[in-house]
Amino acid sequence: MPEPLDARGGATGKISIRESRWKPLQPPLVTATNTTAVPNPVLGQMLLSAFRYALGRSTYITHDTVIWMRTYWPQLRPWHKQIHGRIREAIESGQAGMKCDVYEWRKILELPVA
């Protein structure tokens, strides 16, 4: 597809979402054993980083992060207590995002702490 042109006929450098190849994030593909090609220790660190980024944000990332965290909760075992604690603190202090974000974070609080 050709690049959009400005009023003088020059390329704008911008591309519309409609023209882009961007697709919204889909729920993770999960097997019955929750296996992934990413080594478990690396996956745990990646999920922990995503959690730290997402907590307190008011964007789509909260929902996506909660989906991944719930799917791979066993890989986060070393951090279960800290994750639950940070979520509780954020909710109590009003720093967990909007109501829809708090709703998502409460799903993590329902998960068992190992």
C-alpha contacts under 8 A as a table, 3 or more apart, distances in Angstrom:
res1	aa1	res2	aa2	distance
1	M	19	E	7.42
3	E	11	A	6.33
3	E	12	T	7.46
3	E	13	G	7.09
3	E	14	K	7.39
3	E	15	I	6.65
4	P	11	A	5.96
4	P	12	T	5.97
4	P	13	G	7.32
4	P	14	K	6.67
4	P	15	I	6.55
5	L	8	R	7.57
5	L	9	G	5.16
5	L	10	G	5.13
5	L	11	A	4.47
5	L	12	T	5.41
6	D	9	G	5.26
6	D	10	G	5.33
6	D	11	A	6.07
6	D	12	T	5.53
7	A	10	G	7.38
15	I	19	E	6.40
15	I	20	S	6.54
16	S	19	E	5.21
16	S	20	S	6.22
17	I	20	S	4.95
17	I	21	R	7.67
17	I	22	W	6.80
25	L	64	D	7.56
27	P	64	D	7.50
27	P	67	I	7.00
27	P	68	W	7.89
28	P	67	I	7.81
28	P	68	W	6.95
28	P	71	T	8.00
30	V	33	T	7.73
30	V	34	N	5.45
30	V	35	T	7.20
30	V	71	T	7.76
31	T	34	N	5.09
31	T	35	T	6.41
32	A	35	T	7.99
34	N	71	T	7.28
34	N	72	Y	6.96
36	T	39	P	7.35
38	V	42	V	6.60
38	V	43	L	5.88
39	P	42	V	5.42
39	P	43	L	6.09
40	N	43	L	4.96
40	N	44	G	6.07
40	N	75	Q	6.07
41	P	44	G	5.17
41	P	45	Q	6.41
41	P	75	Q	7.14
42	V	45	Q	5.17
42	V	46	M	6.18
43	L	46	M	5.03
43	L	47	L	6.11
43	L	75	Q	7.03
44	G	47	L	5.19
44	G	48	L	6.09
44	G	75	Q	5.09
44	G	76	L	5.28
45	Q	48	L	5.04
45	Q	49	S	6.17
46	M	49	S	5.15
46	M	50	A	6.24
47	L	50	A	4.99
47	L	51	F	6.08
47	L	65	T	7.73
47	L	68	W	7.46
47	L	69	M	6.58
47	L	76	L	7.62
48	L	51	F	5.02
48	L	52	R	6.25
48	L	76	L	7.38
49	S	52	R	5.16
49	S	53	Y	6.22
50	A	53	Y	5.10
50	A	54	A	6.02
50	A	65	T	6.51
51	F	54	A	5.13
51	F	55	L	5.98
51	F	65	T	6.43
52	R	55	L	5.65
53	Y	57	R	7.71
54	A	57	R	5.39
54	A	61	I	6.01
54	A	62	T	5.37
54	A	65	T	6.97
55	L	62	T	6.96
55	L	87	I	7.47
55	L	90	A	7.74
55	L	96	A	5.88
55	L	97	G	7.37
56	G	90	A	7.16
56	G	95	Q	5.32
56	G	96	A	4.12
56	G	97	G	4.58
57	R	61	I	7.62
57	R	62	T	6.90
57	R	96	A	7.07
57	R	97	G	5.35
57	R	101	D	7.92
58	S	61	I	7.91
58	S	62	T	7.24
58	S	97	G	5.01
58	S	98	M	5.91
58	S	101	D	6.63
59	T	62	T	6.27
60	Y	63	H	5.69
60	Y	64	D	6.59
61	I	64	D	5.10
61	I	65	T	5.87
62	T	65	T	5.20
62	T	66	V	6.17
62	T	101	D	6.18
62	T	104	E	7.08
62	T	105	W	7.84
63	H	66	V	5.23
63	H	67	I	6.33
63	H	101	D	7.21
63	H	104	E	6.19
64	D	67	I	5.17
64	D	68	W	6.44
65	T	68	W	5.20
65	T	69	M	6.03
66	V	69	M	4.99
66	V	70	R	5.97
66	V	104	E	6.56
66	V	105	W	6.92
66	V	107	K	7.60
66	V	108	I	6.92
67	I	70	R	5.36
67	I	71	T	6.17
68	W	71	T	5.06
68	W	72	Y	6.13
69	M	72	Y	5.29
69	M	73	W	5.34
69	M	76	L	7.85
69	M	108	I	7.68
70	R	73	W	5.10
70	R	108	I	6.78
70	R	111	L	7.71
72	Y	75	Q	5.65
72	Y	76	L	7.17
73	W	76	L	5.26
73	W	77	R	6.82
74	P	77	R	5.26
75	Q	78	P	7.92
76	L	79	W	5.55
76	L	80	H	6.24
77	R	80	H	5.30
77	R	113	V	7.54
77	R	114	A	6.11
78	P	81	K	7.98
79	W	82	Q	5.28
79	W	83	I	5.95
80	H	83	I	5.24
80	H	84	H	6.18
80	H	113	V	5.40
80	H	114	A	6.69
81	K	84	H	5.23
81	K	85	G	6.04
81	K	113	V	6.33
82	Q	85	G	4.97
82	Q	86	R	6.08
83	I	86	R	5.24
83	I	87	I	6.19
84	H	87	I	5.21
84	H	88	R	6.17
84	H	108	I	7.40
84	H	109	L	5.90
85	G	88	R	5.17
85	G	89	E	6.14
86	R	89	E	5.07
86	R	90	A	6.06
87	I	90	A	5.11
87	I	91	I	6.13
87	I	96	A	7.16
87	I	105	W	6.74
87	I	109	L	7.67
88	R	91	I	5.18
88	R	92	E	6.06
89	E	92	E	5.20
89	E	93	S	6.06
90	A	93	S	5.26
90	A	94	G	5.96
90	A	95	Q	4.64
90	A	96	A	4.75
91	I	94	G	5.13
91	I	95	Q	5.99
91	I	96	A	5.07
91	I	102	V	6.74
92	E	95	Q	7.65
93	S	96	A	7.86
94	G	97	G	7.25
96	A	101	D	6.71
96	A	102	V	5.89
96	A	105	W	7.88
97	G	100	C	7.81
97	G	101	D	5.41
97	G	102	V	6.40
98	M	101	D	5.16
98	M	102	V	6.35
99	K	102	V	5.06
99	K	103	Y	6.16
100	C	103	Y	5.05
100	C	104	E	6.48
101	D	104	E	5.07
101	D	105	W	6.28
102	V	105	W	5.03
102	V	106	R	6.14
103	Y	106	R	5.33
103	Y	107	K	6.95
104	E	107	K	5.40
104	E	108	I	7.36
105	W	108	I	5.35
105	W	109	L	6.75
106	R	109	L	4.91
106	R	110	E	6.49
107	K	110	E	5.26
107	K	111	L	7.06
108	I	111	L	5.37
109	L	112	P	7.81
